[in-house]
Amino acid sequence: MTIFQKIQHYFSEQLFPVKNESPQVAYDIWAKNYDSQPDNLMLALDEEVFSTLLNDVGVNNTIIADIGCGTGRHWEKIFEKEPKKLIGFDVSEGMLKMLQQKFPVAQTYLLINDELSQLQNESCDIVISTLTIAHIKNADAAIAEWNRVLKPGGYMIITDYHPSALQNGAKRTFKHNNKIVAVKNYVHTIENLKEITRQLHLQEYRLIERKIDESAKPFYEKQNALDVYEKWKGISIIYGMCLKKPNAVM
């Protein structure tokens, strides 16, 4: 499936029953085909938002932890910036397997209970998490764990489906064995995430909120789904935030 909205409106539960799955189960199923989505609007927008935020921080010779790394969609462009080390974490063994096929020397770990037990306190210069946080029930505990491994002066980059989209019924879905598999999501509002990060003394460096606008129209045209485009036009669909951890007080 290429555009999640089209799936919602064009495949009824009568024709393709929807099966809700945990991220671990769903992404294990999706792993083999996840990278074969050339017209996926959300992946295209995430690429745009994440790249913009990544360009705001210095990557060269840094240690980076990628939480919810999946198949390593962003790894090629990260490696082009020559980090010292890039470490991936994901709940899906299937996704990690696909990543390691693309990057055989990749350092990856299965993520259990949102804990980064393999990383020491203040050991990473940058923590990134793309299209992941809405899969996590306890966002406050997860972000606190990410903050634990982040060095003072380091950056945290988070992107995901915008909570407005999730509240309006958007889902992460794909077709498997004549069923639509929906990945479980939780709605964490932007204000809630800001409050969590404020309590951790993380400073907001940049926030991007991307709406469905004219630039997204070609994705819908390719799917003959302009009626869906008109319904979603103007709704915030994805966001990205870059946060900075204050330098240690001497």
C-alpha positions as CSV (number, residue, x, y, z in Angstrom):
1,M,0.0,0.0,0.0
2,T,1.3,3.4,-0.8
3,I,-1.0,6.0,0.8
4,F,-2.6,5.1,4.1
5,Q,-5.6,7.3,3.5
6,K,-6.5,5.6,0.3
7,I,-6.4,2.3,2.2
8,Q,-8.8,3.5,4.8
9,H,-11.3,4.9,2.3
10,Y,-11.0,2.4,-0.6
11,F,-10.8,-0.9,1.2
12,S,-13.7,-1.7,3.4
13,E,-13.6,-4.2,6.2
14,Q,-16.0,-6.4,4.3
15,L,-13.5,-6.8,1.4
16,F,-10.3,-6.7,3.4
17,P,-10.8,-7.3,7.2
18,V,-8.6,-5.0,9.3
19,K,-6.4,-6.8,11.8
20,N,-4.7,-4.7,14.5
21,E,-1.3,-5.8,15.5
22,S,1.5,-4.7,17.9
23,P,4.5,-3.0,16.3
24,Q,6.6,-6.0,16.9
25,V,4.3,-8.4,15.0
26,A,3.3,-6.0,12.3
27,Y,6.8,-4.9,11.3
28,D,8.0,-8.5,11.3
29,I,5.4,-9.1,8.7
30,W,6.0,-5.9,6.8
31,A,9.8,-6.0,6.9
32,K,10.4,-7.8,3.5
33,N,8.3,-5.2,1.6
34,Y,8.8,-2.1,3.7
35,D,11.4,-0.6,1.4
36,S,9.4,-1.2,-1.7
37,Q,7.0,1.8,-1.3
38,P,8.1,4.3,-4.0
39,D,4.9,6.4,-3.8
40,N,4.4,6.3,0.0
41,L,3.5,9.9,1.0
42,M,4.4,9.5,4.7
43,L,7.9,8.1,3.9
44,A,8.5,11.0,1.5
45,L,7.4,13.6,4.0
46,D,9.5,11.9,6.8
47,E,12.5,12.0,4.5
48,E,12.0,15.7,3.9
49,V,11.4,16.6,7.6
50,F,14.1,14.4,9.0
51,S,16.7,15.6,6.4
52,T,15.9,19.2,7.3
53,L,16.4,18.6,11.0
54,L,19.5,16.5,10.5
55,N,21.1,19.3,8.5
56,D,20.7,21.6,11.6
57,V,23.1,19.5,13.7
58,G,26.7,18.4,13.2
59,V,27.0,14.7,12.5
60,N,30.7,14.2,11.7
61,N,32.5,12.1,14.2
62,T,29.5,11.7,16.5
63,I,27.9,8.7,18.1
64,I,24.3,8.3,17.1
65,A,21.5,6.0,18.5
66,D,18.6,5.4,16.1
67,I,15.5,4.3,18.1
68,G,13.0,2.4,15.9
69,C,15.6,2.2,13.1
70,G,13.6,-0.2,11.1
71,T,15.3,-1.2,7.8
72,G,17.7,1.7,8.1
73,R,15.8,4.1,5.7
74,H,17.9,7.1,6.8
75,W,21.2,5.3,7.3
76,E,22.8,6.0,3.9
77,K,22.5,9.8,4.2
78,I,23.6,9.6,7.9
79,F,26.7,7.6,6.9
80,E,27.5,10.2,4.2
81,K,28.0,12.7,7.0
82,E,30.6,10.5,8.5
83,P,29.5,9.8,12.1
84,K,31.9,7.9,14.4
85,K,29.3,5.3,15.2
86,L,25.6,4.6,14.3
87,I,23.7,2.2,16.6
88,G,20.2,0.9,15.7
89,F,17.4,-0.3,18.0
90,D,14.1,-1.8,17.0
91,V,11.4,-4.1,18.4
92,S,11.2,-6.0,15.1
93,E,13.8,-8.7,14.4
94,G,12.5,-8.8,10.8
95,M,13.3,-5.1,10.3
96,L,16.7,-5.5,11.9
97,K,17.5,-8.4,9.6
98,M,16.6,-6.3,6.5
99,L,18.8,-3.5,7.8
100,Q,21.8,-5.8,8.3
101,Q,21.4,-7.1,4.8
102,K,21.9,-3.5,3.6
103,F,24.6,-2.7,6.1
104,P,26.4,-5.9,7.0
105,V,28.6,-4.4,9.7
106,A,25.7,-2.5,11.4
107,Q,25.6,-2.5,15.2
108,T,21.9,-3.2,16.1
109,Y,20.0,-4.4,19.1
110,L,16.5,-5.7,19.7
111,L,14.6,-3.1,21.7
112,I,12.9,-4.6,24.8
113,N,10.7,-2.5,27.1
114,D,12.0,0.7,25.5
115,E,15.3,0.2,27.4
116,L,18.7,1.0,25.9
117,S,20.5,-1.2,28.3
118,Q,23.5,-1.6,25.9
119,L,24.3,2.1,26.2
120,Q,25.9,3.9,29.1
121,N,24.7,7.2,30.5
122,E,25.6,10.2,28.4
123,S,27.3,8.1,25.7
124,C,25.6,9.5,22.5
125,D,25.9,12.8,20.8
126,I,22.6,12.4,18.9
127,V,19.5,10.3,19.5
128,I,17.1,10.0,16.6
129,S,13.7,8.4,16.4
130,T,11.6,8.6,13.2
131,L,8.0,7.4,12.7
132,T,8.2,5.5,16.1
133,I,7.1,7.5,19.1
134,A,3.3,7.0,18.4
135,H,3.9,3.2,18.7
136,I,5.2,3.7,22.3
137,K,2.5,3.7,25.0
138,N,4.7,5.4,27.7
139,A,6.3,8.2,25.8
140,D,7.5,9.9,28.9
141,A,9.5,6.9,30.1
142,A,10.9,6.3,26.6
143,I,12.1,9.9,26.1
144,A,13.6,9.8,29.6
145,E,15.6,6.8,28.6
146,W,16.7,8.5,25.4
147,N,17.7,11.5,27.4
148,R,19.7,9.3,29.8
149,V,22.1,8.2,27.0
150,L,22.3,11.7,25.4
151,K,25.4,13.7,26.2
152,P,25.1,17.3,27.5
153,G,25.1,19.5,24.5
154,G,23.7,16.7,22.4
155,Y,20.6,16.7,20.1
156,M,17.5,14.6,20.0
157,I,15.5,14.4,16.7
158,I,11.9,13.0,16.7
159,T,9.5,12.6,13.8
160,D,6.2,10.9,13.4
161,Y,2.6,11.0,12.2
162,H,1.1,14.2,13.5
163,P,-1.3,13.6,16.4
164,S,-3.9,15.6,14.5
165,A,-3.8,13.0,11.7
166,L,-4.0,10.1,14.2
167,Q,-7.0,11.8,15.9
168,N,-8.7,12.1,12.5
169,G,-8.3,8.3,11.9
170,A,-5.0,8.0,10.1
171,K,-3.4,4.6,10.6
172,R,-0.2,2.8,9.5
173,T,-1.5,0.0,7.4
174,F,-0.5,-2.5,4.8
175,K,-2.0,-5.4,3.0
176,H,-1.1,-9.0,3.9
177,N,-2.9,-12.2,3.0
178,N,-6.1,-10.3,1.9
179,K,-6.2,-8.4,5.1
180,I,-5.3,-4.9,6.1
181,V,-2.8,-5.0,9.0
182,A,-3.0,-1.8,11.1
183,V,-0.1,-1.1,13.4
184,K,-1.1,0.0,16.9
185,N,-0.7,3.7,17.7
186,Y,-1.0,6.0,20.7
187,V,-1.8,9.7,20.4
188,H,0.8,11.9,22.0
189,T,-0.1,15.5,21.5
190,I,2.6,18.0,20.6
191,E,1.9,19.8,23.8
192,N,2.3,16.6,25.8
193,L,5.6,15.9,24.2
194,K,6.7,19.4,24.8
195,E,5.8,19.1,28.5
196,I,7.7,15.8,28.7
197,T,10.8,17.3,27.2
198,R,10.6,20.4,29.3
199,Q,10.5,18.3,32.5
200,L,13.8,16.7,31.2
201,H,15.2,20.2,30.6
202,L,15.5,19.6,26.9
203,Q,15.4,22.8,24.9
204,E,13.3,23.1,21.8
205,Y,15.7,23.8,18.9
206,R,13.3,23.5,16.0
207,L,9.7,22.2,15.4
208,I,8.3,21.4,11.9
209,E,4.6,20.7,11.4
210,R,3.8,19.6,7.9
211,K,0.3,19.8,6.4
212,I,-1.3,18.2,3.4
213,D,-1.0,20.9,0.7
214,E,-0.5,21.3,-3.0
215,S,2.9,19.7,-2.9
216,A,1.3,16.4,-1.7
217,K,-1.3,16.4,-4.5
218,P,0.8,14.4,-7.0
219,F,0.9,11.4,-4.6
220,Y,-2.9,11.3,-4.6
221,E,-3.2,11.9,-8.3
222,K,-1.1,8.7,-8.9
223,Q,-3.6,6.8,-6.9
224,N,-6.7,8.3,-8.5
225,A,-7.6,9.5,-5.0
226,L,-8.1,13.3,-5.3
227,D,-11.3,13.0,-3.3
228,V,-9.2,11.8,-0.4
229,Y,-6.7,14.6,-1.0
230,E,-9.5,17.2,-0.7
231,K,-10.7,15.6,2.5
232,W,-7.3,15.7,4.1
233,K,-6.0,19.0,2.6
234,G,-4.9,21.4,5.3
235,I,-4.6,18.8,8.0
236,S,-1.3,18.4,9.8
237,I,0.1,15.0,8.8
238,I,3.6,14.8,10.1
239,Y,5.8,16.6,12.5
240,G,9.5,16.7,13.5
241,M,11.2,18.2,16.5
242,C,14.8,18.8,17.3
243,L,15.7,19.2,20.9
244,K,19.0,20.1,22.6
245,K,20.3,18.9,25.9
246,P,21.9,21.8,27.9
247,N,25.6,21.7,28.4
248,A,26.7,20.5,31.8
249,V,27.2,23.3,34.3
250,M,30.8,23.5,35.5
